Amino acid sequence: MSSEDRVQERRALVTATLTEVGRRSRNEDRLGTAEASGVHAWMVCDGLGGHDNGDLAAEAAVGAALRALATPAGTLVETAETMIRSANEAVIAARAERGGESGAESLMASTISLVVSDGSAVAWAHAGDSRIFRFRSGNGEQVMRDHTIAESMRALSNNGRREEESQHATQLLSSLGTTEMYYDVSALEPLEAGDVFLIASDGLWGAVPLRTMVSELHAASSLEAWLAGLRDRVERRRDPDQDNFTGVAFGADLQPGATLGGRASNGGWRALFGWL
């Protein structure tokens, strides 16, 4: 395949973002979007540790990952791996600057979930429980497995059930900020016209089930409208303990500012997703 054919295959990418404090005193979620040398990246980091440690961990992770994006790393999979390793090193360094392994600073950590694409293919990587979802042909799926006790128990039992989880079961088994951090990275996958990805912190996916995300996407006129609908869903719950909630969405071959909700001559938004 010629280089010209590859350029023609690359899809236009549209991004929308959402981050809210919820019922907490500060927002410890951070998001990042960037493009360098034809590679786009989207990520969500959910800071952990209390006080201002979560803020600092998430900020350090996003900053380091985006700096790593600017340095060519080979394939998309290698780029995702480089970004997540750079983020971990940055959180470890931030912890060291604030007192090392002693005191509250030892709790400084962050989840990370990120997706990279060159417009024709995608790869993703994550550590922790910020989730990555893909929506295609009217359906939605979680494309990664949380690093939590509950998820490990489900994998061992092989039943795939997502019952209500105890506080103990939702504890993280991996996150940025330690030399023992481990992460998962996907294989390279094709990006299809109409694909939408959502990266969500647990404050968002924990409040809005996947089936509701799909129904809201059916009804939305744009990615921005979709995220606004998800925000409204969270706020209508009136949960006094609502965590920070953050979402980064991107879609392939969507036109920003276009009227996508109606039945336009080309089928509009619903035709693009196979929902007509």
NUKOLVEX-629099 format. One line per field, with one value per residue: residue in three letters; x, y, z of N, C-alpha, C, O in turn. Coordinates in steps of 0.001 Angstrom, whole numbers, plus 500000, padded with zeros to 6 digits. Example, Ala and Ser with C-alpha at 12.3 -4.5 7.8 and 13.67 -1.06 7.14 Angstrom:
2
aa = [ALA:SER]
n.c1 = [513190:512850]
n.c2 = [494310:497750]
n.c3 = [507800:507080]
ca.c1 = [512300:513670]
ca.c2 = [495500:498940]
ca.c3 = [507800:507140]
c.c1 = [513200:512900]
c.c2 = [496700:500030]
c.c3 = [507800:507870]
o.c1 = [514236:513409]
o.c2 = [496681:501138]
o.c3 = [508465:508039]
***
This chain:
276
aa = [MET:SER:SER:GLU:ASP:ARG:VAL:GLN:GLU:ARG:ARG:ALA:LEU:VAL:THR:ALA:THR:LEU:THR:GLU:VAL:GLY:ARG:ARG:SER:ARG:ASN:GLU:ASP:ARG:LEU:GLY:THR:ALA:GLU:ALA:SER:GLY:VAL:HIS:ALA:TRP:MET:VAL:CYS:ASP:GLY:LEU:GLY:GLY:HIS:ASP:ASN:GLY:ASP:LEU:ALA:ALA:GLU:ALA:ALA:VAL:GLY:ALA:ALA:LEU:ARG:ALA:LEU:ALA:THR:PRO:ALA:GLY:THR:LEU:VAL:GLU:THR:ALA:GLU:THR:MET:ILE:ARG:SER:ALA:ASN:GLU:ALA:VAL:ILE:ALA:ALA:ARG:ALA:GLU:ARG:GLY:GLY:GLU:SER:GLY:ALA:GLU:SER:LEU:MET:ALA:SER:THR:ILE:SER:LEU:VAL:VAL:SER:ASP:GLY:SER:ALA:VAL:ALA:TRP:ALA:HIS:ALA:GLY:ASP:SER:ARG:ILE:PHE:ARG:PHE:ARG:SER:GLY:ASN:GLY:GLU:GLN:VAL:MET:ARG:ASP:HIS:THR:ILE:ALA:GLU:SER:MET:ARG:ALA:LEU:SER:ASN:ASN:GLY:ARG:ARG:GLU:GLU:GLU:SER:GLN:HIS:ALA:THR:GLN:LEU:LEU:SER:SER:LEU:GLY:THR:THR:GLU:MET:TYR:TYR:ASP:VAL:SER:ALA:LEU:GLU:PRO:LEU:GLU:ALA:GLY:ASP:VAL:PHE:LEU:ILE:ALA:SER:ASP:GLY:LEU:TRP:GLY:ALA:VAL:PRO:LEU:ARG:THR:MET:VAL:SER:GLU:LEU:HIS:ALA:ALA:SER:SER:LEU:GLU:ALA:TRP:LEU:ALA:GLY:LEU:ARG:ASP:ARG:VAL:GLU:ARG:ARG:ARG:ASP:PRO:ASP:GLN:ASP:ASN:PHE:THR:GLY:VAL:ALA:PHE:GLY:ALA:ASP:LEU:GLN:PRO:GLY:ALA:THR:LEU:GLY:GLY:ARG:ALA:SER:ASN:GLY:GLY:TRP:ARG:ALA:LEU:PHE:GLY:TRP:LEU]
n.c1 = [500857:500571:502094:500407:497884:497606:497392:494944:493274:493152:491227:489079:489243:487345:486995:485710:485323:484853:484782:484106:483615:481900:480620:482773:485499:487527:488739:490285:490670:492261:492600:493807:494572:496113:498181:500792:503132:501325:500101:497496:496413:494550:493556:492758:493327:492995:493503:494897:495082:494427:494197:496259:497611:496569:495795:498325:499607:498022:498280:501044:501267:499719:501088:503668:503080:502068:504321:505940:504611:505419:507853:508954:508051:507929:505719:502108:501349:503779:504097:501952:502791:505217:504255:502717:504622:506298:504571:504276:506897:507026:505155:506298:508614:507436:506369:508742:509795:508104:508563:509132:508686:507407:504793:501774:502372:503170:500956:500461:499280:497941:495386:495506:494304:494607:494345:495652:495962:496484:494674:493951:494286:494119:495375:495517:496175:496383:496363:494971:491585:490214:488149:487981:485885:484351:482260:480344:478582:476066:476351:477918:481025:483190:486599:488781:490158:489523:492012:491430:490488:487948:487587:489597:488665:486332:487446:488771:486638:485326:482767:481963:480175:478910:478348:477106:479746:481859:483600:486130:486499:486756:489238:492328:494623:496727:498408:499616:502752:504437:507263:506405:504269:502018:500773:498269:498261:496843:496514:497292:494584:492090:490656:487394:485037:482761:483276:483272:485058:485238:486846:486771:486654:486216:484230:482454:481781:480882:478533:476929:475542:476708:474721:473128:474876:474989:472303:472092:473938:472667:470656:471960:473107:475678:479126:479713:477127:476420:478197:477302:474757:475421:476600:474352:472885:474460:474261:471535:471212:471821:473663:475055:477686:478997:481673:484478:484018:484921:485254:486590:486004:486198:485587:485478:485671:483657:481980:482820:480499:478518:475090:474029:472087:469662:467747:469519:470370:472486:472107:473063:474051:472979:472937:475655:476480:475197:472556:470151]
n.c2 = [498795:502182:505270:507372:506142:505444:507958:508787:507053:507997:509266:512010:513500:514250:515943:516039:517274:516818:517793:517717:518817:517474:516475:517028:518751:519639:519228:516404:515021:514908:515795:515208:516230:516027:516562:515371:515250:513971:512076:511560:512032:511093:511352:510398:511069:510106:511444:510297:510091:512153:515435:517751:515980:514188:515913:516860:514497:513627:515822:515796:513342:513656:515787:514679:512494:513757:515181:513053:512150:513921:513002:510892:507452:505153:502605:502924:501439:501256:503967:504467:502873:504140:506638:505984:504868:507069:508783:507402:507542:510284:510707:509235:510774:513169:512371:511866:514416:515503:514278:511579:508201:508482:509457:511304:511748:509367:508258:509415:509108:507979:507075:506114:506338:506000:506800:506464:507601:507548:508328:506286:503946:502641:502552:501626:502189:501475:502027:501165:502191:503957:504079:502832:503143:501902:502828:501530:500988:501289:500025:499632:499084:498117:498343:497575:496114:496696:497446:496240:494676:493531:493214:491402:489213:488658:487930:485567:483975:483938:484786:487266:489062:492171:493065:495016:496538:496049:498381:497421:495662:497307:498410:499559:497654:498413:501417:504625:505717:504059:501833:499308:499457:498219:497847:497638:497157:497627:495701:496836:498339:498691:501879:502737:504387:506464:505412:505969:506904:506830:507995:507600:508716:507033:508339:509118:506781:505190:506367:506474:504011:501734:501105:503350:505314:504554:504975:507733:508586:507801:509724:512144:515205:515873:515320:517011:517576:515028:514490:516505:515546:513232:514437:515717:513466:512453:514562:514610:512470:513341:512573:512697:512057:512247:511712:513455:513833:512883:513023:512177:512365:511121:511122:509452:510677:512599:515701:518737:521004:520444:519640:516929:515325:515012:513598:513986:514489:512807:510974:511665:511809:509398:507608:507401:505950:503617:503449:503997]
n.c3 = [500000:499142:500396:499853:499715:502405:503635:502579:503908:506472:509125:509954:513137:515973:519031:522396:525741:529287:532646:536066:539451:541128:544277:545818:547518:545892:542543:541597:539317:536128:532709:529372:526065:522899:519966:517981:515463:513733:515336:517543:520919:523810:527176:530583:533948:537272:540227:543335:546909:548639:550284:548631:547141:545235:543175:542350:541561:539385:537652:537200:535899:533521:532288:531867:530218:527916:527120:526430:524203:522278:521466:519030:519059:517611:516818:517291:519509:520890:521395:523175:525340:526026:526822:529118:530816:531149:532484:534908:535946:536370:538416:540483:540834:541692:544133:545537:545737:547592:549999:549864:550813:553225:555530:554481:551846:550761:549731:547341:544157:540988:538694:535204:531938:528512:525028:521775:518410:514870:513089:511413:512781:516166:519545:522977:526497:530025:533599:536610:537371:535695:532939:529524:526801:523827:521156:518642:515666:516897:519335:522580:524320:526987:526719:528148:531138:534515:537015:539679:542813:542640:539860:539260:540688:539266:536824:537551:538316:535977:535260:534510:535677:536897:539686:542485:544219:547065:549234:549745:547618:545440:545622:544300:542360:540879:540041:538936:540246:541661:541692:541292:539668:537233:533908:531330:527828:524646:521574:518237:516622:514026:513126:512680:510510:512164:514663:518162:521014:524556:527376:530773:534128:537340:538693:536740:535101:537159:537894:535656:533832:531251:529337:529512:528646:525957:525136:525531:523661:521327:521264:521079:519537:518973:519961:522097:523037:523817:525999:527690:528217:529659:531875:532958:533670:535772:537622:538180:539840:542362:544329:547467:547936:545548:543440:541869:538358:535104:531584:528423:525093:521765:518245:515063:511795:512153:511817:513206:514626:512802:511886:513352:514410:513043:510258:507866:504360:503930:505849:508323:511793:512963:510840:510354:512534:512083:512934:511708]
ca.c1 = [500000:501386:501906:499239:496714:497498:496888:493534:492540:493119:489913:489022:488993:486687:487151:484925:485780:483999:485302:483306:484086:480958:480353:484038:486007:488397:488741:491575:490775:492886:492483:494766:494433:497211:498562:502198:503626:500262:499539:496617:496327:493513:493776:492158:494037:492217:494486:494590:495987:493917:494807:496533:498480:495920:495925:499696:499911:497340:498896:502366:501090:499264:502164:504749:502592:501987:505690:506430:503976:506158:509055:508548:508339:507710:504329:501143:501430:504987:503829:501111:503621:506152:503510:502299:505830:506749:503654:504603:508146:506762:504473:507311:509458:506653:506314:510056:509940:507237:508864:509437:507733:506881:503680:500675:502880:503327:499707:500322:499160:496924:495067:495676:493819:494903:494164:496404:495523:497006:493557:493581:494340:494132:495905:495252:496876:495814:496679:493937:490190:489591:487768:487930:484742:484227:480896:480426:477382:474949:476647:479044:481756:484390:487649:489883:489753:490007:492986:490838:490255:486690:487766:490397:487798:485456:488239:489036:485388:484939:481331:481758:479106:479325:477441:477531:481005:482203:484715:487360:486635:487098:490588:493169:495776:497830:498215:500870:503375:505320:508089:505683:503139:501912:499757:497858:498276:496119:497122:496887:493273:491650:489675:486364:484185:481677:483714:483417:485703:485073:487709:485981:487053:485195:483109:481496:481224:480185:477222:476168:475796:477034:473494:472662:475783:474577:471035:472360:474615:471613:469833:472777:473349:477122:479855:479527:475785:476435:478818:476396:473708:475975:476732:473016:472529:475165:473750:470167:471269:471922:474424:475832:479083:479443:483092:484821:483752:485618:485174:487195:485423:486563:484896:486149:484902:482547:482273:482468:479562:477496:473839:474216:471005:468510:467892:470013:470397:473509:471791:473417:474705:472503:473385:477076:476643:474426:471365:468939]
ca.c2 = [500000:503386:506272:508175:505385:505533:509283:508830:506266:508645:509821:513241:513193:515323:515717:516805:516954:517166:517490:518378:518543:516657:516990:517083:520110:519990:518257:515732:514455:515722:515235:515739:515934:516654:515960:515605:514464:513171:511152:512202:511331:511513:510637:510802:510644:510329:511515:509637:510398:513150:516756:518173:514989:513666:516930:516909:513257:513615:516854:515315:512250:514183:516570:513811:511689:514604:515454:511843:512076:514764:512295:509702:506207:503997:502275:503482:500662:501710:505322:504347:502351:505189:507666:505538:504742:508427:509288:506765:508123:511646:510646:508803:511934:514130:511850:512049:515840:515859:513559:510167:507161:508683:510380:511274:511787:508015:507893:510122:508159:508357:506181:506700:505622:506833:506254:507177:507252:508315:508552:505049:502866:503091:501698:502231:501626:501995:501488:501622:501904:504863:503124:503188:502545:502127:502760:501211:500365:501329:499286:500113:498068:498479:497646:497235:495512:497456:496859:496250:493344:493014:492782:490189:488123:488311:487223:484227:483211:483867:484972:488554:489842:493433:493343:496117:496140:496612:499320:496630:495046:498311:498902:499405:496773:499094:502831:505345:506249:503096:501028:498054:499710:497484:498425:496851:497887:496888:495534:497851:498024:499680:502891:502725:505573:506424:505000:506947:506419:507624:507688:508117:508413:506212:509187:509158:505472:504640:507017:506312:502680:501688:501147:504734:506016:504246:505642:509161:508798:507711:510935:513357:515861:516082:514798:517955:517360:513736:514643:517318:514652:512390:515296:515889:512205:512385:515570:514278:511466:514072:511763:513598:511644:512170:511956:514161:512997:513398:512229:512666:511612:511501:510369:509382:511164:513456:517076:519648:522073:520017:519160:515490:514566:514795:512732:514764:513728:511764:510091:512329:511124:508031:506760:507193:504912:502425:503419:504330]
ca.c3 = [500000:499015:501444:499491:500135:503853:503973:502246:504887:507782:509393:510747:514541:516705:520470:523373:527086:530426:533976:537093:540806:541874:545625:546533:547738:544776:541455:541470:537970:535098:531370:528408:524643:522166:518689:517638:514319:513161:516323:518516:522199:524741:528427:531852:535153:538489:541294:544599:547998:549562:550339:547256:546509:544046:542134:541858:540871:538090:536808:536792:534951:532235:531693:531389:529091:526728:526670:525771:522883:521341:521043:518283:519769:516752:516561:518230:520752:521586:521883:524370:526421:526433:527541:530448:531643:531484:533505:536183:536433:536840:539715:541445:541111:542480:545501:546145:546042:548722:551233:549672:551176:554567:555689:553526:550483:550239:549087:546071:543056:540009:537590:533882:530764:527356:523684:520744:517060:513743:512189:510732:513765:517556:520601:524278:527647:531263:534914:537526:537035:534738:531900:528111:526122:522385:520653:517219:515086:517831:520559:523373:525066:527733:525979:529033:532410:535666:537928:541012:543376:542104:538475:539293:541142:538151:535821:538040:538295:534559:535065:533864:536303:537509:540772:543339:544803:548354:549194:549667:546299:544439:545831:543117:542394:540197:539719:538765:541443:542314:540781:541069:538788:535979:533039:530176:526568:523627:520263:517273:516069:513031:513497:511658:510418:513124:515997:519236:522230:525775:528518:531888:535504:537985:539088:535628:534749:538314:538018:534415:533267:529827:528530:529490:527735:524596:524838:525424:522383:520313:521249:521045:518250:518842:521109:523202:523581:524499:527316:528507:528675:530717:533063:533536:534316:537056:538540:538585:540901:543635:545271:548324:547918:544162:543200:540630:537186:533926:530370:527186:523983:520400:517215:513773:510647:512562:511452:514304:514303:511853:512439:513249:515023:512186:509098:506743:503118:504022:506963:509570:512915:513189:509737:510528:513545:511741:513774:510942]
c.c1 = [500884:501131:500698:497954:496521:496956:495394:492690:492383:491812:490028:488587:488452:486691:486191:485361:484793:484759:484568:483785:483165:480646:481626:484526:486928:488327:490144:491698:491508:492716:493523:494406:495545:497405:500007:502598:502574:499646:498743:496574:495233:493723:492985:493002:493203:493187:493994:495517:495507:494722:495068:497390:497873:496012:497307:500061:499296:497956:500261:502248:500692:500392:503258:504311:502535:503371:506263:505837:504776:507442:508653:508987:508107:506241:503414:501180:502647:504812:503000:501921:504593:505446:503159:503508:506361:505873:503977:505881:507919:506067:505443:508206:508721:506536:507632:510275:509150:507443:509074:508324:507101:505695:502647:501165:503034:502072:499535:500346:498094:496625:495474:495042:494030:494685:494992:495935:496236:495913:493131:493569:494366:494862:495601:496026:496258:496454:495644:492547:489485:489375:487773:486782:484819:482766:480961:479131:476241:475172:477840:479711:482896:485539:488848:489310:490373:491085:492462:490684:489002:486861:488599:489563:486851:486205:488498:487792:484842:483444:480991:480718:479680:478324:477966:478733:481212:483372:486032:487582:487047:488488:491456:494322:496977:497440:499592:501419:504260:506136:507421:504483:503174:500746:499402:497881:497612:497034:496685:495559:492866:490640:488662:485574:483014:482061:483733:484074:485396:486037:487067:486605:485918:484020:482053:480920:480502:478787:476337:476484:476051:475785:472937:473574:475354:473291:471219:473063:473625:470906:470624:472936:474829:477801:479700:478164:475709:477029:477964:475250:474186:476153:475379:472558:473180:474523:472344:470141:471315:472609:475275:477321:479659:480895:483261:484475:484246:485439:485862:486679:486041:485851:485633:485204:483607:482934:481874:481535:478471:476231:473807:473004:469869:468803:468264:470091:471430:473262:472185:474107:474275:472911:474866:477343:475864:473136:470098:468192]
c.c2 = [501243:504330:507139:507473:505486:506898:509361:508070:506982:509411:511112:512899:514423:514972:516579:516359:517454:516859:518351:517942:517609:517284:517058:518524:520577:518881:517682:514945:515436:515009:515867:515314:516669:515926:516336:514666:513514:512149:511952:511362:511948:510725:511235:510225:511038:510265:510928:510166:511457:514426:517240:517145:514423:514624:516876:515651:513244:514640:516400:514232:512763:514938:515704:512987:512519:514992:514246:511694:512842:514109:511016:508421:504979:503786:502961:502740:501092:503124:505283:503861:503410:506262:507226:505339:506106:509036:508693:507354:509522:511644:510183:509985:512968:513675:512095:513496:516249:514969:512072:509258:507377:509621:510246:511236:510397:507548:508564:509135:508667:507176:506858:505768:506531:506059:507099:506692:508129:508601:507326:503848:503479:502068:502388:501514:502199:501322:502045:501320:503029:504057:503716:502413:502853:501915:502611:500527:500259:500604:499899:498970:498703:497671:497282:496685:496296:496691:497013:494818:492729:492481:491505:488990:487692:487524:485780:483359:483056:484042:486332:489429:491080:493810:494514:495677:496787:497557:498555:496111:496038:498894:498599:498439:497396:500543:503443:505765:505278:502357:499689:498241:498789:498054:497416:497740:497010:496530:496696:497428:499079:500652:502979:504030:505421:505928:506191:506253:507374:507104:508368:507755:507661:507037:509299:507778:504821:505204:506794:504949:502751:501784:502561:505587:505803:504987:507145:509482:508713:509049:512210:513898:516088:515426:515700:517750:516031:513853:515500:516469:513722:513187:515477:514624:512090:513347:515262:513207:512113:513246:512693:513262:511574:512588:512915:513253:513684:512452:512929:511770:512069:510581:510468:509777:511847:514890:518017:520733:521673:519605:517655:514702:514232:513849:513576:513877:512617:510817:510650:511405:509664:507092:506423:506064:503650:502313:503815:503049]
c.c3 = [500000:500180:501145:499906:501642:504282:503708:503258:506221:507961:510203:512163:515259:518186:521276:524765:528131:531699:534993:538472:541569:543216:546469:546649:546624:543731:541306:540166:537072:533755:530463:527003:523918:520847:518408:516511:513767:514086:517346:519786:523051:526023:529574:532970:536362:539657:542591:545676:548959:549568:548910:546516:545234:542884:541491:541077:539478:537141:536301:535723:533570:531538:531113:530188:527819:526221:525941:524382:521843:520835:520317:518970:518909:516480:517567:519567:521557:522131:523154:525561:526933:527249:528954:531367:532054:532562:534867:536776:536997:538197:540798:541829:541960:543924:546219:546553:547273:549937:551088:550121:552545:554537:554586:552095:549875:549530:547728:544924:542100:539107:536287:532855:529574:526062:522729:519376:516039:512719:511417:511671:515158:518421:521917:525369:528903:532469:535873:537012:536288:533452:530499:527477:524631:521982:519138:516788:516087:519131:521284:524104:525837:527152:526841:530332:533561:536428:539356:541499:542774:540689:538408:539730:540029:537083:536253:537993:536893:534344:534481:534528:536967:538588:541592:544157:546162:548205:549066:548249:545234:544646:544615:543367:541694:539949:539505:540118:542189:541258:540479:540148:537574:535194:531967:528950:525515:522461:519377:516647:515053:513620:512362:511661:511372:514494:516943:520419:523371:526823:529720:533222:536183:538486:538012:535350:535915:538489:536797:533815:531760:528964:528444:528614:526283:524239:524715:524108:521225:520148:520995:519630:517979:520023:522323:523866:524328:525893:528238:529041:529778:532007:533744:534242:535688:538053:539016:539670:542285:544715:546136:548359:546498:544013:542023:539460:535926:532765:529209:526066:522677:519428:515894:512646:511059:512259:512585:513823:513345:512584:512262:513715:514091:511057:507896:505505:503140:505187:508310:510554:513023:512055:509888:511512:513233:512512:513036:510566]
o.c1 = [501836:500114:500025:497028:495389:496141:494650:491519:491539:491357:490936:487671:489027:486419:485891:485728:484014:485327:484423:484298:483584:480428:481558:484024:487097:487912:491078:492707:491389:492693:494052:493988:495886:496876:500398:502424:502887:498749:499253:496685:495011:494039:492596:493354:492755:493643:492813:496617:496121:495784:494181:497845:498586:496271:497444:500743:499961:498134:500597:503023:501267:500625:503729:505081:502913:503571:506984:506489:504810:508055:508063:510130:508088:505572:503875:501057:502558:505321:503307:501763:504771:505979:503289:503426:506823:506367:503954:505939:508544:506360:505407:508518:509316:506595:507640:510872:509487:506582:509184:507152:506326:505582:502613:500459:503033:502103:498553:501323:497425:497508:495756:495229:493671:494822:495029:495561:496550:496195:492053:492914:494602:494955:495446:496475:495672:497001:495455:492333:488255:490304:487596:486706:485287:482123:481547:478645:475531:474270:478661:479055:483489:485466:489830:488109:491580:491077:492980:490741:488988:486340:488330:489730:486591:485672:488452:487859:484016:482893:479874:480393:480778:477549:479105:478745:480798:484060:486942:488704:487631:488883:491342:494912:498112:496278:500609:500666:504789:505748:507807:503756:504223:499843:500139:497560:497801:498171:495792:495420:493246:489863:489024:485458:482351:481253:484157:483691:485307:486048:486840:487036:484793:482929:480885:479701:479613:477948:475116:477597:475656:475794:472344:473101:475353:473193:470570:472815:473731:470593:470034:472904:475200:477140:479571:478054:475023:476441:477908:474819:473450:475890:475280:471917:472536:474272:471985:469129:470897:472180:476128:478132:480679:481286:482317:484622:484029:485468:485726:486891:486366:485552:486330:484083:482580:484095:480689:481736:477571:476279:473585:472909:469163:469919:467438:469904:471277:474095:471706:474665:475123:473197:475289:478304:475865:472649:469052:467146]
o.c2 = [501335:504232:507599:508119:505602:506975:509930:508396:506589:510112:511283:512103:515508:513830:517710:515200:518377:515775:519560:516836:517005:518492:517136:519412:521780:517757:518392:514280:516650:513780:516938:514179:517798:514835:517491:513450:512388:511415:512902:510137:513159:509537:512402:509046:512180:509187:511039:510636:511650:514511:517145:517399:514200:514221:516849:515725:512893:514359:516590:514202:512349:514753:515949:512800:512037:515119:514393:511168:512465:514599:510130:508298:503863:504683:503511:503353:501272:503444:505990:504372:503559:506739:508011:505612:506281:509726:509401:507632:509904:512491:510694:510176:513576:514493:512489:513769:517235:514913:511365:509512:506532:510472:509257:510747:510240:506553:508301:508410:509664:506377:508056:504552:507708:504836:508323:505532:509290:509062:507318:502844:504676:500889:503608:500382:503281:500223:503259:500332:503050:503431:504919:501190:503917:500955:503440:499612:499254:500563:500592:497995:499691:496443:496738:496787:496534:495461:497810:493870:491545:491416:490627:487887:486500:486575:484869:482171:482183:483523:486547:490481:491056:494754:494951:494583:497923:497551:498992:496118:495650:499797:497545:498416:496961:500848:502843:506122:505619:502272:499002:497285:498598:498670:496460:498927:495794:496993:497456:496293:500242:500294:503260:504694:504385:506010:507286:505141:508585:505912:509577:506620:507642:506503:509547:507607:503995:504596:506912:504743:503706:502484:502937:506484:506737:505567:507776:510528:509464:509461:513256:513147:516458:515019:515216:517749:515918:513375:515248:516646:513450:512681:515399:514693:511680:512979:515611:513058:511503:513228:513407:514093:510924:513685:513163:512034:514875:511233:514140:510557:513243:509428:511449:509277:511694:515265:518097:521316:522470:519257:517158:513508:513250:513356:513847:512663:511605:509961:510175:510369:508783:505917:505305:505310:502709:501204:503960:503112]
o.c3 = [500775:500867:502068:500396:502111:505202:504507:503454:507026:507057:511016:512363:515167:518555:520894:524957:527894:531829:534810:538640:542556:543298:547695:545959:546425:544011:540934:539932:537236:533685:530760:526773:524271:520631:518579:516598:513380:513673:517940:519738:523023:525964:529550:532952:536465:540041:542921:545382:550008:548951:548061:545401:544255:541750:540268:540054:538504:535956:535132:534767:532563:530344:530003:529246:526751:525013:524955:523480:520672:519886:520934:519409:519429:515967:518567:520627:522772:523206:524114:526669:528142:528251:529893:532565:533182:533454:535874:537974:537987:539041:541918:543004:542850:544842:547385:547594:547928:550814:552090:549844:552993:553655:553853:551214:548655:548805:547034:544740:542373:538796:536275:532908:529618:526013:522858:519205:516302:511613:510821:511388:515318:518080:521959:525191:528871:532384:535948:536309:536252:532941:530306:527593:524224:522407:518441:517451:516122:519968:520684:524471:525405:527097:526335:530583:533589:536482:540138:540715:542436:540356:537588:539210:539861:536508:535427:537678:536624:533374:534009:533976:537524:538430:541425:544721:546391:547185:548361:547741:544222:543907:543990:544447:541892:539679:539853:541024:543247:540093:539533:539877:536960:535759:531724:529020:525499:522374:519750:516193:515189:514505:511220:512691:511394:515419:516572:520784:523171:527128:529698:533426:535683:538684:538311:535358:535711:539153:536894:533331:531092:527951:527433:527915:525481:523158:523881:523508:520255:519031:520723:518655:516865:520980:523447:525092:525344:526862:529441:530180:530727:533098:534969:535291:536653:539201:540141:540354:543270:545869:545609:548768:546269:544413:541273:539557:535706:532931:529039:526086:522501:519736:515634:512554:510398:512425:512908:512758:513081:513764:511158:513433:514321:510896:507024:505589:502456:505486:509339:510191:513161:512288:509592:511358:514026:512735:513669:509920]
***
